[in-house]
């Protein structure tokens, strides 16, 4: 706007001497320097990746002051005990050494690798695992369209299974178990789509038994 | 043949596009930045497959470092007009028959994680020397019950949850920490009726496929 007016006025008074033209070039180097500095500062102080979390729910502590319903009995073959011990050693067995029936399979040493714990868990949780993976596959390929929340609900249902054969995992932390070991085992539950698991304490009998196994 | 005379030019580079770009980057960083919070200890968290993001507001974090020291952090909540940290400190002081000056309370509101007995809190807040501050935190937050009262950590969790009922609990433990100490913290949380919490982990992709079961 301003320019146009000036041009017009220039035409009117053509004889007037023109104002000396100044170069409109501004030296931007200091500005660039400053911005460089600020960008560097922000890049270094930014926490890009927000921390990831794994949600776990612990069984509520038993309140001994009130009458508790009798504990639910679970078929021994469903119960898988994972005994986490020191030096990243891990053992497993089914059943319960503290019950009348005793352990259904002997306590066996395993490890945290793909062929160790995961193989055992996948084998025990085969039905639910296959169903969930197939469902996920279908959604991934676009054969089935559903919202993430619906998918999560369906997966949850599948994890539960019929409630009669799906395994129940008891993660038992013994003396010298590291936090990492426990997280690894809980992680294995997520990988193998296992619905019911709990972190509990190791019984004295189990502590004794794993000492005898090398 | 006449020589071609090269015109003498100033080596002026037009910096405008560069400035444009920098301004853009700067704006981006300023808008997306969330400052990395200062933490009392460097904690190397275990890996897991979970890709759930940690909530960034209304979160109370309990840190456990590799040697088993416990630190605590609580944020000011989603509503910036409410200063939960101030209220929490005042309430805590009441529990322990201590008084804090206005200045100390205001300072506490701006800080992040801490791990020291509350009787040293006033000194810690007044101290300007980083080395002194570090020395005061060398033993972490007391987690043992003393004088027939629950531990200080228990009180911190309780007061925080009373004043900000929406706050979630995150547990950030070092991979090499003993599970025993984590268990102790979990027990304190469960005594406060917190049965669901978030374990802070590093994301590491790992999955089982259908081929693993067939």
Contacts between the chains, C-beta under 8 A, distances in Angstrom:
chain1	res1	chain2	res2	distance
A	25	B	12	7.2
A	28	B	15	4.0
A	28	B	16	6.9
A	28	B	18	7.7
A	28	B	19	5.3
A	29	B	15	6.7
A	31	B	15	7.9
A	31	B	19	6.0
A	32	B	15	5.7
A	32	B	18	6.0
A	32	B	19	6.0
A	32	B	22	6.4
A	35	B	19	7.0
A	35	B	22	4.0
A	35	B	23	6.7
A	35	B	26	5.7
A	36	B	22	6.8
A	38	B	26	5.5
A	39	B	22	6.4
A	39	B	25	5.4
A	39	B	26	5.4
A	39	B	29	6.3
A	42	B	26	7.1
A	42	B	29	3.6
A	42	B	30	6.3
A	42	B	33	5.5
A	43	B	29	6.4
A	45	B	33	6.9
A	45	B	35	5.6
A	45	B	36	6.1
A	46	B	29	6.4
A	46	B	32	7.1
A	46	B	33	4.7
A	46	B	34	7.1
A	46	B	35	7.5
A	46	B	36	7.3
A	47	B	34	5.6
A	47	B	35	6.8
A	47	B	36	4.1
A	47	B	37	7.7
A	50	B	34	7.8
A	50	B	53	5.2
A	50	B	54	6.1
A	50	B	56	6.8
A	51	B	45	7.8
A	51	B	53	7.8
A	51	B	54	4.6
A	51	B	170	8.0
A	51	B	172	7.7
A	51	B	200	5.0
A	52	B	48	7.5
A	52	B	50	5.8
A	52	B	51	5.9
A	52	B	52	6.3
A	52	B	53	6.4
A	52	B	54	6.8
A	52	B	200	7.4
A	52	B	201	5.8
A	52	B	202	7.0
A	52	B	203	4.7
A	53	B	50	6.6
A	53	B	52	5.4
A	53	B	53	7.2
A	53	B	54	4.5
A	53	B	170	6.2
A	53	B	198	3.7
A	53	B	199	6.3
A	53	B	200	5.5
A	53	B	201	6.8
A	54	B	48	4.9
A	54	B	50	3.9
A	54	B	52	7.1
A	54	B	198	7.0
A	54	B	199	4.7
A	54	B	201	5.2
A	55	B	50	7.6
A	55	B	52	6.5
A	55	B	196	6.6
A	55	B	197	7.4
A	55	B	198	5.4
A	55	B	199	7.7
A	56	B	196	7.5
A	56	B	197	6.8
A	56	B	199	6.2
A	57	B	195	5.9
A	57	B	196	4.6
A	58	B	186	6.4
A	58	B	190	6.2
A	58	B	195	5.2
A	58	B	196	7.7
A	58	B	197	8.0
A	59	B	195	7.5
A	60	B	190	7.4
A	60	B	195	5.4
A	61	B	190	5.2
A	61	B	191	7.5
A	84	B	179	7.6
A	114	B	212	7.9
A	118	B	208	6.2
A	118	B	212	7.4
A	119	B	212	7.8
A	122	B	208	6.0
A	122	B	212	5.7
A	122	B	213	5.1
A	123	B	213	7.5
A	126	B	213	5.4
A	129	B	208	7.3
A	129	B	213	6.0
A	130	B	210	6.5
A	130	B	213	6.2
A	133	B	209	7.2
A	133	B	210	5.0
A	134	B	210	7.4
A	137	B	210	7.7
A	173	B	179	4.8
A	173	B	183	6.9
A	176	B	178	7.5
A	177	B	178	7.6
A	177	B	179	4.3
A	177	B	180	7.8
A	178	B	175	7.2
A	178	B	176	6.1
A	178	B	177	6.9
A	178	B	178	6.4
A	178	B	179	6.1
A	179	B	46	6.5
A	179	B	64	7.4
A	179	B	173	4.7
A	179	B	174	6.9
A	179	B	175	6.3
A	179	B	176	7.5
A	179	B	177	4.5
A	179	B	178	7.1
A	179	B	179	5.2
A	179	B	182	4.9
A	180	B	46	4.5
A	180	B	175	3.9
A	180	B	176	6.6
A	181	B	179	7.1
A	182	B	179	5.3
A	182	B	182	7.4
A	183	B	46	4.1
A	183	B	47	7.7
A	183	B	48	5.9
A	183	B	175	7.5
A	183	B	199	6.5
A	183	B	201	6.4
A	184	B	46	7.1
A	186	B	48	7.6
A	186	B	199	8.0
A	187	B	47	7.6
A	187	B	48	4.5
A	187	B	49	5.7
A	187	B	50	7.6
A	187	B	206	7.7
A	190	B	48	7.4
A	190	B	49	5.6
A	190	B	50	6.5
A	191	B	49	6.0
A	191	B	206	6.3
A	191	B	207	6.0
A	191	B	208	5.2
A	192	B	208	6.1
